[in-house]
Amino acid sequence: MTPTGAGPPDVPHEGAPDEGTPHEAAKGSSGSPGPSPRSEALHPGTAPHSATRPHGTPHTGDAAERHDDEALGLLGYRPELTRTLGNFHTFAAGISYISILTGTFQLFYFGVSFGGPSYWWSWPLVFAGQLMVALCFCELAARYPVAGSVYNWAKTLGGPHVGWLGGWMMLTATMVTLAAVALAYQITLPRIDDWFQFVGDGSGPSDAAANAVLLGSALILFSTLVNAFGVRLMARINSAGVFIELIAAVALIILLAAQVTRGPSEVLTETQGLGGTGSLGYLGAFLTASLASAYVMYGFDTASSLGEESLDPSRNAPRAILRALVASFVLGGLILLFALMAVPDLASEELSAGGLQYVVLEALGSTVGEMVLWCVVVAITVCVLAVQAAGTRMMFAMARDNNLPAARLLSRVSPRFRTPVAPAVLIGVVGVLILLLNVNQPQIFSVVTSIAIIMIYLAYLLVTVPMLIQRLRGTWVAAEGRFSLGRWGLPVNAVAVLWGVAMSVNLAWPRAEVYNATGEQHWYLRWGAFLFIGAVAVGGFAYYWFVQRRRTGVLAEHRALSPAEPAEPAASS
């Protein structure tokens, strides 16, 4: 879709409510919520509306927090969520979504199967591309530290229609991703102890799938309760889990390095003859294998999606995004490299069948190996927490703009827990329903989960493309005194867009080995990426255009107030 409305970031799009029409948003403005250009001209550097907090959450008096609340007011919202997250909390949110131990242990087998040990080179390749995207996001996080970051950034940069589509794609993909990550319990827990195979003994045709749904549903239930009971509890558990994951990752690197049986040159140049029969040779095999890295290295924007609950987010969120991505690249790259160097037999079929779990148990022995796998279980748990937290903020952000059905319910902030409870519950329920597909339709589930990653890359494009258009028009201005790319902004943004397009095409390419790997071949599975994404995008946007578009606008109970307006009581939020 062609982005529209690429005016200066602080100027609302046509039809947006301003301070002269304080209730227009509640009635259903067709534009993107934003400040009045008149008020900013009269009072430069101040919010056009007072960032009035609901009863029971007064300003702390801290200048940085007042500045952040005023910045939120410039977007048209009053601060309602409690700012309690510090530097490590925001960093932990980003790195737990990426979750190196989860991703590498879940997808190592895929990369080796299609690209051999040389697939490792896809890791730095994907990192370089995603770093360009992350740098653009850092500028946006510094200027707009707001919940549902991708949705609000797309809306601010490209207009309300682009914003809705970006938010819808990201929200749908997040719910599918939640189910996909929860399935990782099945890959790890039964390898630790057969006791975790509750359904059958694992030898039946549907034992593993049914057990995966049982374990995954229990994990999603736990995550839903934690996310519903407030961001502070979620952040504490998440931070503790990330701390364990980081320690375990470093320990695993050291342990694998002590067991190496071959040099890096023997690994990084070994293709095992894969791709020899394809039209593109090894390049085709490598592009397929690179999906194993592309499926892992995303979600760093979660650090900014918690911006309304973070302390000094305009400074901390950009740092958290970069630290999460760089730390994930370094730790994940070393784990993959040393695992390939330490495995006893590089040509073993178990390397493709058993994945990284097999390498750890073979190279480190059962006792140490099982300790590492327990740390992987912790990583999977906090990854699910982070995915659900990001999805909850996305749904909340769209709902308070009256851009979803039952918007008032979904945007309601619990007076007790200061968190949007309904979105957390709804996302959890949908995640379990998606899991149920895996019992009798594993082919379809595999297709849907693969497509969810593409939708996230497309949602990122709905941010970076409008941002590039603003740069080309000369209307993009970075936040003063905050993270800025300066003169490097245009080339970095251009590379981010080119990377996003190229990787989206690579992810969606109708490969039978990705979209119809087992069982009878079906054309609709092989072309599932185009069919499913087309249905989600066209169907969702049709609903928005014909139903929701005329209602969009910040709900009255969430809108930043003018000085003359009384605050809404907390019970109505």
Secondary structure by P-SEA (a helix, b strand, c coil): ccccccccccccccccccccccccccccccccccccaaaaaaccccccccccccccccccccaaaaaaaaaaaaacccccccccccaaaaaaaaaaaacaaaaaaacaaaaaacccccaaaaaaaaaaaaaaaaaaaaaaaaaccccaaaaaaaaacccaaaaaaaaaaaaaaaaaaaaaaaacccccccccccccccccccccccaaaaaaaaaaaaaaaaaaaaaaacaaaaaaaaaaaaaaaaaaaaaaaaaaaaacccccccccccccccccccccaaaaaaaaaaaaaaaccccccccccccccccccccaaaaaaaaaaaaaaaaaaaaaaaaaaccccccccccccccaaaaaaaaccaaaaaaaaaaaaaaaaaaaaaaaaaaaaaaaaaaaaccccccccccccccccccccaaaaaaaaaaaaaaaaaaccaaaaaaaaaaaaaaaaaaaaaaaaaaaaaaaaccccccccccccccaaaaaaaaaaaaaaaaaaaaaccccccccccccccccccaaaaaaaaaaaaaaaaaaaaccccccccccccccccccccccccccc
